[in-house]
């Protein structure tokens, strides 16, 4: 028996698919497909959180740009470029010093995109019935499960 995928709730082997408390023998599966499920509150929250995070990451550079333009405009009017350049240099050094702290929010944003923005469902035709085996809003996990099922079905087809 070959193990293609396993997590806390799903196991795909060369013999069967176990998911959600049910076991489906691969020999009895005639067709496998995936579909989009209804959007859940968790998915909507993830998309909203992603938007808020993008807004929060975008605001400081935009505010800095407005400040730089304002500083340059006032320095031009007063002819005091030395003070403006010192302030700009200090801000640039400060921005570079704070750059490593962007790692955490950017990793959150990355993970949000990996997980996707919709609900995915894995369906099989088993003994003439359509059975939903997996329903998850995690696109990365769903892709791993679906590919494991494809490999298991292909392997089953080669040995029939």
JOTAPE-V677898 format. One record per pair of residues at least 6 apart in sequence whose C-alpha atoms are under 6 Angstrom apart, sorted by the first residue. I is the first residue (numbers start at 1). GAP is how many residues later the second one is. D is the distance in whole Angstrom. If there is no record, write none. Layout:
BEGIN
I&GAP&D + I&GAP&D
END
This chain:
BEGIN
1&13&6 + 2&11&5 + 2&12&5 + 3&10&4 + 4&8&5 + 4&9&5 + 4&144&5 + 5&6&6 + 5&7&5 + 5&143&6 + 9&10&6 + 10&8&6 + 10&9&5 + 11&6&6 + 11&7&5 + 14&138&5 + 15&11&6 + 16&8&5 + 16&9&4 + 16&10&5 + 17&6&6 + 17&7&5 + 19&114&6 + 28&98&6 + 29&96&6 + 29&97&5 + 30&95&6 + 31&93&6 + 31&94&5 + 32&91&6 + 32&92&4 + 33&90&5 + 34&87&5 + 34&88&5 + 34&89&6 + 35&86&5 + 36&83&6 + 36&84&5 + 37&82&5 + 37&83&6 + 39&79&6 + 39&80&6 + 43&74&6 + 75&6&5 + 114&26&6 + 115&23&4 + 115&24&5 + 115&25&6 + 116&23&5 + 118&19&6 + 119&17&6 + 119&18&4 + 120&15&6 + 120&16&5 + 120&17&6 + 121&13&5 + 121&14&4 + 122&10&6 + 122&11&6 + 122&12&5 + 123&8&6 + 123&9&4 + 123&10&6 + 124&6&6 + 124&7&5
END
